[in-house]
């Protein structure tokens, strides 16, 4: 659920750029990235439905459109408002880096459906990572204004990244069974990947910033408003077939 909720909430935030991205090509590209994230969420929700014996056709919609904020398990990072283009790019880059590393490990999961899903999703996430990595370099090394905005975005976002690697309840059991990777190991690998890239873009990580390590059941004030918008139509016509 945490994997799926991260993807669906981030997809909603990214979709807010449709028609508003800085250039037409990026408008199309970021809309496609948002669609990819929705597709990845559906894969994880469907796997969850199969594990629980629920209908894989209807269960994802029930989870997305009829859960209250307290039931969501996404990281606070993905629910923050989209901000300016620099904020969106920094967030997406840091998230994508975590995803490609996690998916590479999940490809070797002892739970075969998980390994197969990760292998499928990783190809698209790697494209996302390359795309946002290029934007980080372009804006970080661009104008004085673009660099200022990128540094400000990184300063705001960095503390929230810690929650991506906080262990979930009983996750140690899955780690011991070689179903999922160790979050601490992922966090270390992620830092080794993103910090050099940020430094190449002349961006500085504020290591003294207090990390957000709240449980994933704790959300910011931004999630209720996001869900109210995302769920509005489905809740008005709850029995409709989409």
Biotite code that builds the C-alpha atoms (Angstrom):
import biotite.structure as struc

atoms = struc.array([
    struc.Atom([0.000, 0.000, 0.000], chain_id="A", res_id=1, res_name="UNK", atom_name="CA", element="C"),
    struc.Atom([2.844, 2.406, 0.788], chain_id="A", res_id=2, res_name="UNK", atom_name="CA", element="C"),
    struc.Atom([4.393, 1.835, -2.639], chain_id="A", res_id=3, res_name="UNK", atom_name="CA", element="C"),
    struc.Atom([1.068, 2.380, -4.368], chain_id="A", res_id=4, res_name="UNK", atom_name="CA", element="C"),
    struc.Atom([0.062, 5.411, -2.319], chain_id="A", res_id=5, res_name="UNK", atom_name="CA", element="C"),
    struc.Atom([3.368, 7.140, -3.047], chain_id="A", res_id=6, res_name="UNK", atom_name="CA", element="C"),
    struc.Atom([2.796, 6.672, -6.755], chain_id="A", res_id=7, res_name="UNK", atom_name="CA", element="C"),
    struc.Atom([-0.848, 7.760, -6.909], chain_id="A", res_id=8, res_name="UNK", atom_name="CA", element="C"),
    struc.Atom([-0.369, 10.900, -4.818], chain_id="A", res_id=9, res_name="UNK", atom_name="CA", element="C"),
    struc.Atom([2.748, 11.947, -6.722], chain_id="A", res_id=10, res_name="UNK", atom_name="CA", element="C"),
    struc.Atom([0.894, 11.298, -9.980], chain_id="A", res_id=11, res_name="UNK", atom_name="CA", element="C"),
    struc.Atom([-1.829, 13.692, -8.883], chain_id="A", res_id=12, res_name="UNK", atom_name="CA", element="C"),
    struc.Atom([0.705, 16.380, -8.037], chain_id="A", res_id=13, res_name="UNK", atom_name="CA", element="C"),
    struc.Atom([2.451, 15.913, -11.379], chain_id="A", res_id=14, res_name="UNK", atom_name="CA", element="C"),
    struc.Atom([-0.850, 16.043, -13.264], chain_id="A", res_id=15, res_name="UNK", atom_name="CA", element="C"),
    struc.Atom([-1.330, 19.561, -11.911], chain_id="A", res_id=16, res_name="UNK", atom_name="CA", element="C"),
    struc.Atom([1.330, 20.671, -14.414], chain_id="A", res_id=17, res_name="UNK", atom_name="CA", element="C"),
    struc.Atom([-0.739, 19.539, -17.394], chain_id="A", res_id=18, res_name="UNK", atom_name="CA", element="C"),
    struc.Atom([-1.263, 22.679, -19.454], chain_id="A", res_id=19, res_name="UNK", atom_name="CA", element="C"),
    struc.Atom([1.059, 24.668, -17.184], chain_id="A", res_id=20, res_name="UNK", atom_name="CA", element="C"),
    struc.Atom([4.570, 23.263, -17.722], chain_id="A", res_id=21, res_name="UNK", atom_name="CA", element="C"),
    struc.Atom([7.228, 25.766, -18.867], chain_id="A", res_id=22, res_name="UNK", atom_name="CA", element="C"),
    struc.Atom([7.396, 24.474, -22.459], chain_id="A", res_id=23, res_name="UNK", atom_name="CA", element="C"),
    struc.Atom([5.042, 22.406, -24.635], chain_id="A", res_id=24, res_name="UNK", atom_name="CA", element="C"),
    struc.Atom([7.376, 19.405, -24.863], chain_id="A", res_id=25, res_name="UNK", atom_name="CA", element="C"),
    struc.Atom([7.631, 19.279, -21.085], chain_id="A", res_id=26, res_name="UNK", atom_name="CA", element="C"),
    struc.Atom([3.880, 19.618, -20.739], chain_id="A", res_id=27, res_name="UNK", atom_name="CA", element="C"),
    struc.Atom([3.552, 16.387, -22.708], chain_id="A", res_id=28, res_name="UNK", atom_name="CA", element="C"),
    struc.Atom([6.487, 14.666, -21.013], chain_id="A", res_id=29, res_name="UNK", atom_name="CA", element="C"),
    struc.Atom([5.367, 15.388, -17.460], chain_id="A", res_id=30, res_name="UNK", atom_name="CA", element="C"),
    struc.Atom([1.799, 14.383, -18.220], chain_id="A", res_id=31, res_name="UNK", atom_name="CA", element="C"),
    struc.Atom([3.181, 11.068, -19.466], chain_id="A", res_id=32, res_name="UNK", atom_name="CA", element="C"),
    struc.Atom([5.214, 10.683, -16.284], chain_id="A", res_id=33, res_name="UNK", atom_name="CA", element="C"),
    struc.Atom([2.057, 11.270, -14.241], chain_id="A", res_id=34, res_name="UNK", atom_name="CA", element="C"),
    struc.Atom([0.260, 8.589, -16.270], chain_id="A", res_id=35, res_name="UNK", atom_name="CA", element="C"),
    struc.Atom([3.140, 6.182, -15.705], chain_id="A", res_id=36, res_name="UNK", atom_name="CA", element="C"),
    struc.Atom([2.938, 6.749, -11.947], chain_id="A", res_id=37, res_name="UNK", atom_name="CA", element="C"),
    struc.Atom([-0.794, 6.004, -12.008], chain_id="A", res_id=38, res_name="UNK", atom_name="CA", element="C"),
    struc.Atom([-0.085, 2.790, -13.879], chain_id="A", res_id=39, res_name="UNK", atom_name="CA", element="C"),
    struc.Atom([2.531, 1.780, -11.333], chain_id="A", res_id=40, res_name="UNK", atom_name="CA", element="C"),
    struc.Atom([0.085, 2.461, -8.500], chain_id="A", res_id=41, res_name="UNK", atom_name="CA", element="C"),
    struc.Atom([-2.482, 0.216, -10.178], chain_id="A", res_id=42, res_name="UNK", atom_name="CA", element="C"),
    struc.Atom([0.082, -2.607, -10.357], chain_id="A", res_id=43, res_name="UNK", atom_name="CA", element="C"),
    struc.Atom([0.803, -2.370, -6.626], chain_id="A", res_id=44, res_name="UNK", atom_name="CA", element="C"),
    struc.Atom([-2.886, -2.000, -5.660], chain_id="A", res_id=45, res_name="UNK", atom_name="CA", element="C"),
    struc.Atom([-3.784, -4.999, -7.839], chain_id="A", res_id=46, res_name="UNK", atom_name="CA", element="C"),
    struc.Atom([-1.098, -7.115, -6.199], chain_id="A", res_id=47, res_name="UNK", atom_name="CA", element="C"),
    struc.Atom([-2.470, -6.096, -2.828], chain_id="A", res_id=48, res_name="UNK", atom_name="CA", element="C"),
    struc.Atom([-5.989, -7.084, -3.914], chain_id="A", res_id=49, res_name="UNK", atom_name="CA", element="C"),
    struc.Atom([-4.768, -10.522, -4.959], chain_id="A", res_id=50, res_name="UNK", atom_name="CA", element="C"),
    struc.Atom([-2.969, -11.018, -1.646], chain_id="A", res_id=51, res_name="UNK", atom_name="CA", element="C"),
    struc.Atom([-6.121, -10.098, 0.274], chain_id="A", res_id=52, res_name="UNK", atom_name="CA", element="C"),
    struc.Atom([-8.517, -12.043, -1.945], chain_id="A", res_id=53, res_name="UNK", atom_name="CA", element="C"),
    struc.Atom([-10.236, -8.869, -3.167], chain_id="A", res_id=54, res_name="UNK", atom_name="CA", element="C"),
    struc.Atom([-11.513, -8.163, -6.681], chain_id="A", res_id=55, res_name="UNK", atom_name="CA", element="C"),
    struc.Atom([-8.445, -6.859, -8.591], chain_id="A", res_id=56, res_name="UNK", atom_name="CA", element="C"),
    struc.Atom([-10.710, -4.912, -10.952], chain_id="A", res_id=57, res_name="UNK", atom_name="CA", element="C"),
    struc.Atom([-12.607, -2.844, -8.383], chain_id="A", res_id=58, res_name="UNK", atom_name="CA", element="C"),
    struc.Atom([-10.304, -2.835, -5.342], chain_id="A", res_id=59, res_name="UNK", atom_name="CA", element="C"),
    struc.Atom([-7.807, -0.242, -6.641], chain_id="A", res_id=60, res_name="UNK", atom_name="CA", element="C"),
    struc.Atom([-10.598, 2.282, -7.266], chain_id="A", res_id=61, res_name="UNK", atom_name="CA", element="C"),
    struc.Atom([-12.041, 1.634, -3.825], chain_id="A", res_id=62, res_name="UNK", atom_name="CA", element="C"),
    struc.Atom([-8.679, 2.291, -2.210], chain_id="A", res_id=63, res_name="UNK", atom_name="CA", element="C"),
    struc.Atom([-7.946, 5.429, -4.189], chain_id="A", res_id=64, res_name="UNK", atom_name="CA", element="C"),
    struc.Atom([-11.323, 7.144, -4.214], chain_id="A", res_id=65, res_name="UNK", atom_name="CA", element="C"),
    struc.Atom([-13.011, 6.056, -1.007], chain_id="A", res_id=66, res_name="UNK", atom_name="CA", element="C"),
    struc.Atom([-10.271, 6.125, 1.641], chain_id="A", res_id=67, res_name="UNK", atom_name="CA", element="C"),
    struc.Atom([-9.964, 9.061, 4.012], chain_id="A", res_id=68, res_name="UNK", atom_name="CA", element="C"),
    struc.Atom([-6.566, 10.751, 4.511], chain_id="A", res_id=69, res_name="UNK", atom_name="CA", element="C"),
    struc.Atom([-5.879, 8.788, 7.699], chain_id="A", res_id=70, res_name="UNK", atom_name="CA", element="C"),
    struc.Atom([-5.969, 5.564, 5.677], chain_id="A", res_id=71, res_name="UNK", atom_name="CA", element="C"),
    struc.Atom([-3.272, 6.624, 3.226], chain_id="A", res_id=72, res_name="UNK", atom_name="CA", element="C"),
    struc.Atom([0.311, 5.450, 3.701], chain_id="A", res_id=73, res_name="UNK", atom_name="CA", element="C"),
    struc.Atom([2.190, 7.740, 1.330], chain_id="A", res_id=74, res_name="UNK", atom_name="CA", element="C"),
    struc.Atom([5.246, 9.681, 2.403], chain_id="A", res_id=75, res_name="UNK", atom_name="CA", element="C"),
    struc.Atom([4.667, 13.352, 3.162], chain_id="A", res_id=76, res_name="UNK", atom_name="CA", element="C"),
    struc.Atom([7.156, 14.225, 0.416], chain_id="A", res_id=77, res_name="UNK", atom_name="CA", element="C"),
    struc.Atom([4.710, 13.387, -2.380], chain_id="A", res_id=78, res_name="UNK", atom_name="CA", element="C"),
    struc.Atom([1.716, 15.229, -0.931], chain_id="A", res_id=79, res_name="UNK", atom_name="CA", element="C"),
    struc.Atom([3.407, 18.622, -0.663], chain_id="A", res_id=80, res_name="UNK", atom_name="CA", element="C"),
    struc.Atom([2.012, 21.230, -3.114], chain_id="A", res_id=81, res_name="UNK", atom_name="CA", element="C"),
    struc.Atom([3.704, 21.239, -6.505], chain_id="A", res_id=82, res_name="UNK", atom_name="CA", element="C"),
    struc.Atom([5.341, 24.627, -5.908], chain_id="A", res_id=83, res_name="UNK", atom_name="CA", element="C"),
    struc.Atom([7.338, 26.090, -8.771], chain_id="A", res_id=84, res_name="UNK", atom_name="CA", element="C"),
    struc.Atom([9.011, 24.074, -11.524], chain_id="A", res_id=85, res_name="UNK", atom_name="CA", element="C"),
    struc.Atom([12.247, 23.791, -9.524], chain_id="A", res_id=86, res_name="UNK", atom_name="CA", element="C"),
    struc.Atom([10.392, 22.280, -6.554], chain_id="A", res_id=87, res_name="UNK", atom_name="CA", element="C"),
    struc.Atom([8.660, 19.721, -8.760], chain_id="A", res_id=88, res_name="UNK", atom_name="CA", element="C"),
    struc.Atom([11.881, 18.748, -10.533], chain_id="A", res_id=89, res_name="UNK", atom_name="CA", element="C"),
    struc.Atom([13.889, 18.330, -7.323], chain_id="A", res_id=90, res_name="UNK", atom_name="CA", element="C"),
    struc.Atom([11.149, 16.259, -5.702], chain_id="A", res_id=91, res_name="UNK", atom_name="CA", element="C"),
    struc.Atom([10.704, 14.038, -8.746], chain_id="A", res_id=92, res_name="UNK", atom_name="CA", element="C"),
    struc.Atom([14.452, 13.534, -9.139], chain_id="A", res_id=93, res_name="UNK", atom_name="CA", element="C"),
    struc.Atom([14.963, 12.509, -5.505], chain_id="A", res_id=94, res_name="UNK", atom_name="CA", element="C"),
    struc.Atom([11.921, 10.231, -5.600], chain_id="A", res_id=95, res_name="UNK", atom_name="CA", element="C"),
    struc.Atom([12.931, 8.642, -8.919], chain_id="A", res_id=96, res_name="UNK", atom_name="CA", element="C"),
    struc.Atom([16.416, 7.912, -7.608], chain_id="A", res_id=97, res_name="UNK", atom_name="CA", element="C"),
    struc.Atom([14.935, 6.087, -4.631], chain_id="A", res_id=98, res_name="UNK", atom_name="CA", element="C"),
    struc.Atom([12.573, 4.187, -6.910], chain_id="A", res_id=99, res_name="UNK", atom_name="CA", element="C"),
    struc.Atom([15.158, 2.887, -9.362], chain_id="A", res_id=100, res_name="UNK", atom_name="CA", element="C"),
    struc.Atom([17.300, 1.593, -6.512], chain_id="A", res_id=101, res_name="UNK", atom_name="CA", element="C"),
    struc.Atom([14.357, -0.022, -4.720], chain_id="A", res_id=102, res_name="UNK", atom_name="CA", element="C"),
    struc.Atom([13.060, -1.597, -7.917], chain_id="A", res_id=103, res_name="UNK", atom_name="CA", element="C"),
    struc.Atom([16.481, -2.991, -8.802], chain_id="A", res_id=104, res_name="UNK", atom_name="CA", element="C"),
    struc.Atom([16.483, -4.791, -5.458], chain_id="A", res_id=105, res_name="UNK", atom_name="CA", element="C"),
    struc.Atom([12.852, -5.882, -5.789], chain_id="A", res_id=106, res_name="UNK", atom_name="CA", element="C"),
    struc.Atom([13.657, -7.500, -9.145], chain_id="A", res_id=107, res_name="UNK", atom_name="CA", element="C"),
    struc.Atom([15.466, -10.140, -7.096], chain_id="A", res_id=108, res_name="UNK", atom_name="CA", element="C"),
    struc.Atom([12.683, -10.603, -4.551], chain_id="A", res_id=109, res_name="UNK", atom_name="CA", element="C"),
    struc.Atom([11.906, -14.134, -3.402], chain_id="A", res_id=110, res_name="UNK", atom_name="CA", element="C"),
    struc.Atom([8.236, -13.287, -3.953], chain_id="A", res_id=111, res_name="UNK", atom_name="CA", element="C"),
    struc.Atom([7.922, -13.824, -7.706], chain_id="A", res_id=112, res_name="UNK", atom_name="CA", element="C"),
    struc.Atom([4.947, -11.530, -8.411], chain_id="A", res_id=113, res_name="UNK", atom_name="CA", element="C"),
    struc.Atom([6.844, -8.702, -6.722], chain_id="A", res_id=114, res_name="UNK", atom_name="CA", element="C"),
    struc.Atom([9.964, -9.398, -8.774], chain_id="A", res_id=115, res_name="UNK", atom_name="CA", element="C"),
    struc.Atom([7.978, -9.468, -12.013], chain_id="A", res_id=116, res_name="UNK", atom_name="CA", element="C"),
    struc.Atom([6.194, -6.196, -11.210], chain_id="A", res_id=117, res_name="UNK", atom_name="CA", element="C"),
    struc.Atom([9.455, -4.483, -10.304], chain_id="A", res_id=118, res_name="UNK", atom_name="CA", element="C"),
    struc.Atom([11.068, -5.608, -13.549], chain_id="A", res_id=119, res_name="UNK", atom_name="CA", element="C"),
    struc.Atom([8.185, -4.106, -15.519], chain_id="A", res_id=120, res_name="UNK", atom_name="CA", element="C"),
    struc.Atom([8.035, -0.813, -13.621], chain_id="A", res_id=121, res_name="UNK", atom_name="CA", element="C"),
    struc.Atom([11.794, -0.221, -13.491], chain_id="A", res_id=122, res_name="UNK", atom_name="CA", element="C"),
    struc.Atom([12.063, 0.438, -17.219], chain_id="A", res_id=123, res_name="UNK", atom_name="CA", element="C"),
    struc.Atom([9.710, 3.428, -16.982], chain_id="A", res_id=124, res_name="UNK", atom_name="CA", element="C"),
    struc.Atom([11.158, 4.720, -13.717], chain_id="A", res_id=125, res_name="UNK", atom_name="CA", element="C"),
    struc.Atom([14.627, 4.745, -15.214], chain_id="A", res_id=126, res_name="UNK", atom_name="CA", element="C"),
    struc.Atom([13.328, 7.038, -17.961], chain_id="A", res_id=127, res_name="UNK", atom_name="CA", element="C"),
    struc.Atom([11.828, 9.315, -15.300], chain_id="A", res_id=128, res_name="UNK", atom_name="CA", element="C"),
    struc.Atom([15.155, 9.427, -13.486], chain_id="A", res_id=129, res_name="UNK", atom_name="CA", element="C"),
    struc.Atom([17.127, 10.314, -16.618], chain_id="A", res_id=130, res_name="UNK", atom_name="CA", element="C"),
    struc.Atom([14.602, 13.002, -17.497], chain_id="A", res_id=131, res_name="UNK", atom_name="CA", element="C"),
    struc.Atom([14.644, 14.738, -14.127], chain_id="A", res_id=132, res_name="UNK", atom_name="CA", element="C"),
    struc.Atom([18.406, 14.300, -13.737], chain_id="A", res_id=133, res_name="UNK", atom_name="CA", element="C"),
    struc.Atom([18.845, 16.302, -16.952], chain_id="A", res_id=134, res_name="UNK", atom_name="CA", element="C"),
    struc.Atom([16.560, 19.032, -15.603], chain_id="A", res_id=135, res_name="UNK", atom_name="CA", element="C"),
    struc.Atom([18.507, 19.201, -12.320], chain_id="A", res_id=136, res_name="UNK", atom_name="CA", element="C"),
    struc.Atom([21.700, 19.822, -14.253], chain_id="A", res_id=137, res_name="UNK", atom_name="CA", element="C"),
    struc.Atom([20.055, 22.302, -16.608], chain_id="A", res_id=138, res_name="UNK", atom_name="CA", element="C"),
    struc.Atom([18.503, 24.417, -13.874], chain_id="A", res_id=139, res_name="UNK", atom_name="CA", element="C"),
    struc.Atom([21.257, 24.064, -11.283], chain_id="A", res_id=140, res_name="UNK", atom_name="CA", element="C"),
    struc.Atom([23.867, 25.238, -13.768], chain_id="A", res_id=141, res_name="UNK", atom_name="CA", element="C"),
    struc.Atom([21.584, 27.649, -15.595], chain_id="A", res_id=142, res_name="UNK", atom_name="CA", element="C"),
    struc.Atom([20.929, 31.219, -14.579], chain_id="A", res_id=143, res_name="UNK", atom_name="CA", element="C"),
    struc.Atom([21.406, 32.810, -11.175], chain_id="A", res_id=144, res_name="UNK", atom_name="CA", element="C"),
    struc.Atom([17.632, 32.718, -10.709], chain_id="A", res_id=145, res_name="UNK", atom_name="CA", element="C"),
    struc.Atom([17.227, 29.075, -11.731], chain_id="A", res_id=146, res_name="UNK", atom_name="CA", element="C"),
    struc.Atom([20.051, 28.064, -9.386], chain_id="A", res_id=147, res_name="UNK", atom_name="CA", element="C"),
    struc.Atom([18.531, 30.051, -6.525], chain_id="A", res_id=148, res_name="UNK", atom_name="CA", element="C"),
    struc.Atom([15.177, 28.338, -6.993], chain_id="A", res_id=149, res_name="UNK", atom_name="CA", element="C"),
    struc.Atom([16.736, 24.889, -7.212], chain_id="A", res_id=150, res_name="UNK", atom_name="CA", element="C"),
    struc.Atom([18.737, 25.413, -4.024], chain_id="A", res_id=151, res_name="UNK", atom_name="CA", element="C"),
    struc.Atom([15.665, 26.730, -2.218], chain_id="A", res_id=152, res_name="UNK", atom_name="CA", element="C"),
    struc.Atom([13.664, 23.718, -3.389], chain_id="A", res_id=153, res_name="UNK", atom_name="CA", element="C"),
    struc.Atom([16.362, 21.297, -2.257], chain_id="A", res_id=154, res_name="UNK", atom_name="CA", element="C"),
    struc.Atom([16.552, 22.971, 1.152], chain_id="A", res_id=155, res_name="UNK", atom_name="CA", element="C"),
    struc.Atom([12.784, 22.582, 1.582], chain_id="A", res_id=156, res_name="UNK", atom_name="CA", element="C"),
    struc.Atom([12.515, 19.043, 0.260], chain_id="A", res_id=157, res_name="UNK", atom_name="CA", element="C"),
    struc.Atom([15.580, 17.276, 1.654], chain_id="A", res_id=158, res_name="UNK", atom_name="CA", element="C"),
    struc.Atom([14.242, 16.696, 5.203], chain_id="A", res_id=159, res_name="UNK", atom_name="CA", element="C"),
    struc.Atom([11.175, 14.910, 3.781], chain_id="A", res_id=160, res_name="UNK", atom_name="CA", element="C"),
    struc.Atom([13.256, 12.360, 1.871], chain_id="A", res_id=161, res_name="UNK", atom_name="CA", element="C"),
    struc.Atom([14.173, 10.495, 5.073], chain_id="A", res_id=162, res_name="UNK", atom_name="CA", element="C"),
    struc.Atom([10.623, 9.183, 5.369], chain_id="A", res_id=163, res_name="UNK", atom_name="CA", element="C"),
    struc.Atom([11.026, 7.275, 2.083], chain_id="A", res_id=164, res_name="UNK", atom_name="CA", element="C"),
    struc.Atom([13.419, 4.973, 3.909], chain_id="A", res_id=165, res_name="UNK", atom_name="CA", element="C"),
    struc.Atom([11.754, 4.676, 7.305], chain_id="A", res_id=166, res_name="UNK", atom_name="CA", element="C"),
    struc.Atom([10.922, 1.010, 8.025], chain_id="A", res_id=167, res_name="UNK", atom_name="CA", element="C"),
    struc.Atom([7.241, 0.154, 7.801], chain_id="A", res_id=168, res_name="UNK", atom_name="CA", element="C"),
    struc.Atom([5.533, -1.855, 10.561], chain_id="A", res_id=169, res_name="UNK", atom_name="CA", element="C"),
    struc.Atom([6.853, -5.445, 10.539], chain_id="A", res_id=170, res_name="UNK", atom_name="CA", element="C"),
    struc.Atom([8.914, -4.766, 7.410], chain_id="A", res_id=171, res_name="UNK", atom_name="CA", element="C"),
    struc.Atom([11.843, -6.543, 9.043], chain_id="A", res_id=172, res_name="UNK", atom_name="CA", element="C"),
    struc.Atom([9.969, -9.824, 8.492], chain_id="A", res_id=173, res_name="UNK", atom_name="CA", element="C"),
    struc.Atom([9.870, -9.155, 4.756], chain_id="A", res_id=174, res_name="UNK", atom_name="CA", element="C"),
    struc.Atom([13.534, -8.150, 4.728], chain_id="A", res_id=175, res_name="UNK", atom_name="CA", element="C"),
    struc.Atom([14.515, -11.363, 6.511], chain_id="A", res_id=176, res_name="UNK", atom_name="CA", element="C"),
    struc.Atom([12.527, -13.385, 3.970], chain_id="A", res_id=177, res_name="UNK", atom_name="CA", element="C"),
    struc.Atom([14.304, -11.609, 1.094], chain_id="A", res_id=178, res_name="UNK", atom_name="CA", element="C"),
    struc.Atom([11.019, -10.226, -0.151], chain_id="A", res_id=179, res_name="UNK", atom_name="CA", element="C"),
    struc.Atom([12.061, -6.557, 0.092], chain_id="A", res_id=180, res_name="UNK", atom_name="CA", element="C"),
    struc.Atom([15.420, -4.783, 0.536], chain_id="A", res_id=181, res_name="UNK", atom_name="CA", element="C"),
    struc.Atom([16.709, -3.356, 3.790], chain_id="A", res_id=182, res_name="UNK", atom_name="CA", element="C"),
    struc.Atom([15.592, 0.319, 3.984], chain_id="A", res_id=183, res_name="UNK", atom_name="CA", element="C"),
    struc.Atom([18.840, 1.395, 5.658], chain_id="A", res_id=184, res_name="UNK", atom_name="CA", element="C"),
    struc.Atom([20.883, -0.057, 2.819], chain_id="A", res_id=185, res_name="UNK", atom_name="CA", element="C"),
    struc.Atom([18.648, 1.654, 0.275], chain_id="A", res_id=186, res_name="UNK", atom_name="CA", element="C"),
    struc.Atom([19.040, 4.981, 2.047], chain_id="A", res_id=187, res_name="UNK", atom_name="CA", element="C"),
    struc.Atom([22.808, 4.736, 1.927], chain_id="A", res_id=188, res_name="UNK", atom_name="CA", element="C"),
    struc.Atom([22.841, 3.745, -1.759], chain_id="A", res_id=189, res_name="UNK", atom_name="CA", element="C"),
    struc.Atom([20.429, 6.566, -2.549], chain_id="A", res_id=190, res_name="UNK", atom_name="CA", element="C"),
    struc.Atom([22.636, 9.184, -0.906], chain_id="A", res_id=191, res_name="UNK", atom_name="CA", element="C"),
    struc.Atom([25.624, 7.861, -2.832], chain_id="A", res_id=192, res_name="UNK", atom_name="CA", element="C"),
    struc.Atom([23.627, 8.282, -6.045], chain_id="A", res_id=193, res_name="UNK", atom_name="CA", element="C"),
    struc.Atom([21.956, 11.658, -5.579], chain_id="A", res_id=194, res_name="UNK", atom_name="CA", element="C"),
    struc.Atom([24.518, 13.716, -3.643], chain_id="A", res_id=195, res_name="UNK", atom_name="CA", element="C"),
    struc.Atom([27.199, 13.637, -6.382], chain_id="A", res_id=196, res_name="UNK", atom_name="CA", element="C"),
    struc.Atom([24.581, 14.531, -8.999], chain_id="A", res_id=197, res_name="UNK", atom_name="CA", element="C"),
    struc.Atom([23.397, 17.465, -6.925], chain_id="A", res_id=198, res_name="UNK", atom_name="CA", element="C"),
    struc.Atom([26.963, 18.634, -6.377], chain_id="A", res_id=199, res_name="UNK", atom_name="CA", element="C"),
    struc.Atom([27.584, 18.463, -10.138], chain_id="A", res_id=200, res_name="UNK", atom_name="CA", element="C"),
    struc.Atom([24.660, 20.878, -10.489], chain_id="A", res_id=201, res_name="UNK", atom_name="CA", element="C"),
    struc.Atom([26.308, 23.212, -7.938], chain_id="A", res_id=202, res_name="UNK", atom_name="CA", element="C"),
    struc.Atom([23.662, 22.377, -5.325], chain_id="A", res_id=203, res_name="UNK", atom_name="CA", element="C"),
    struc.Atom([24.456, 21.868, -1.641], chain_id="A", res_id=204, res_name="UNK", atom_name="CA", element="C"),
    struc.Atom([22.701, 19.419, 0.680], chain_id="A", res_id=205, res_name="UNK", atom_name="CA", element="C"),
    struc.Atom([22.020, 20.886, 4.123], chain_id="A", res_id=206, res_name="UNK", atom_name="CA", element="C"),
    struc.Atom([22.934, 17.857, 6.193], chain_id="A", res_id=207, res_name="UNK", atom_name="CA", element="C"),
    struc.Atom([22.004, 19.591, 9.442], chain_id="A", res_id=208, res_name="UNK", atom_name="CA", element="C"),
    struc.Atom([18.342, 19.826, 8.438], chain_id="A", res_id=209, res_name="UNK", atom_name="CA", element="C"),
    struc.Atom([16.067, 17.889, 10.809], chain_id="A", res_id=210, res_name="UNK", atom_name="CA", element="C"),
    struc.Atom([14.721, 14.830, 8.921], chain_id="A", res_id=211, res_name="UNK", atom_name="CA", element="C"),
    struc.Atom([11.026, 13.971, 8.785], chain_id="A", res_id=212, res_name="UNK", atom_name="CA", element="C"),
    struc.Atom([10.738, 10.490, 10.291], chain_id="A", res_id=213, res_name="UNK", atom_name="CA", element="C"),
    struc.Atom([7.041, 10.442, 11.171], chain_id="A", res_id=214, res_name="UNK", atom_name="CA", element="C"),
    struc.Atom([5.047, 7.233, 10.574], chain_id="A", res_id=215, res_name="UNK", atom_name="CA", element="C"),
    struc.Atom([3.367, 7.116, 7.188], chain_id="A", res_id=216, res_name="UNK", atom_name="CA", element="C"),
    struc.Atom([-0.010, 7.380, 8.898], chain_id="A", res_id=217, res_name="UNK", atom_name="CA", element="C"),
    struc.Atom([0.884, 11.001, 9.768], chain_id="A", res_id=218, res_name="UNK", atom_name="CA", element="C"),
    struc.Atom([0.183, 13.511, 7.024], chain_id="A", res_id=219, res_name="UNK", atom_name="CA", element="C"),
    struc.Atom([0.462, 17.219, 6.379], chain_id="A", res_id=220, res_name="UNK", atom_name="CA", element="C"),
    struc.Atom([-2.498, 19.561, 6.026], chain_id="A", res_id=221, res_name="UNK", atom_name="CA", element="C"),
    struc.Atom([-2.102, 19.297, 2.245], chain_id="A", res_id=222, res_name="UNK", atom_name="CA", element="C"),
    struc.Atom([-3.329, 15.711, 1.816], chain_id="A", res_id=223, res_name="UNK", atom_name="CA", element="C"),
    struc.Atom([-7.029, 16.267, 2.716], chain_id="A", res_id=224, res_name="UNK", atom_name="CA", element="C"),
    struc.Atom([-7.349, 19.027, 0.106], chain_id="A", res_id=225, res_name="UNK", atom_name="CA", element="C"),
    struc.Atom([-5.609, 16.896, -2.520], chain_id="A", res_id=226, res_name="UNK", atom_name="CA", element="C"),
    struc.Atom([-7.881, 13.917, -1.862], chain_id="A", res_id=227, res_name="UNK", atom_name="CA", element="C"),
    struc.Atom([-11.001, 16.093, -1.823], chain_id="A", res_id=228, res_name="UNK", atom_name="CA", element="C"),
    struc.Atom([-10.165, 17.148, -5.355], chain_id="A", res_id=229, res_name="UNK", atom_name="CA", element="C"),
    struc.Atom([-9.065, 13.725, -6.563], chain_id="A", res_id=230, res_name="UNK", atom_name="CA", element="C"),
    struc.Atom([-12.052, 11.889, -5.067], chain_id="A", res_id=231, res_name="UNK", atom_name="CA", element="C"),
    struc.Atom([-14.808, 14.420, -5.755], chain_id="A", res_id=232, res_name="UNK", atom_name="CA", element="C"),
    struc.Atom([-16.372, 12.875, -8.861], chain_id="A", res_id=233, res_name="UNK", atom_name="CA", element="C"),
    struc.Atom([-16.145, 9.266, -7.653], chain_id="A", res_id=234, res_name="UNK", atom_name="CA", element="C"),
    struc.Atom([-17.823, 10.139, -4.364], chain_id="A", res_id=235, res_name="UNK", atom_name="CA", element="C"),
    struc.Atom([-20.612, 12.035, -6.092], chain_id="A", res_id=236, res_name="UNK", atom_name="CA", element="C"),
    struc.Atom([-21.464, 8.944, -8.154], chain_id="A", res_id=237, res_name="UNK", atom_name="CA", element="C"),
    struc.Atom([-20.120, 6.054, -6.033], chain_id="A", res_id=238, res_name="UNK", atom_name="CA", element="C"),
    struc.Atom([-21.766, 3.248, -8.026], chain_id="A", res_id=239, res_name="UNK", atom_name="CA", element="C"),
    struc.Atom([-20.755, 4.418, -11.480], chain_id="A", res_id=240, res_name="UNK", atom_name="CA", element="C"),
    struc.Atom([-18.734, 2.139, -13.760], chain_id="A", res_id=241, res_name="UNK", atom_name="CA", element="C"),
    struc.Atom([-15.707, 3.939, -15.159], chain_id="A", res_id=242, res_name="UNK", atom_name="CA", element="C"),
])
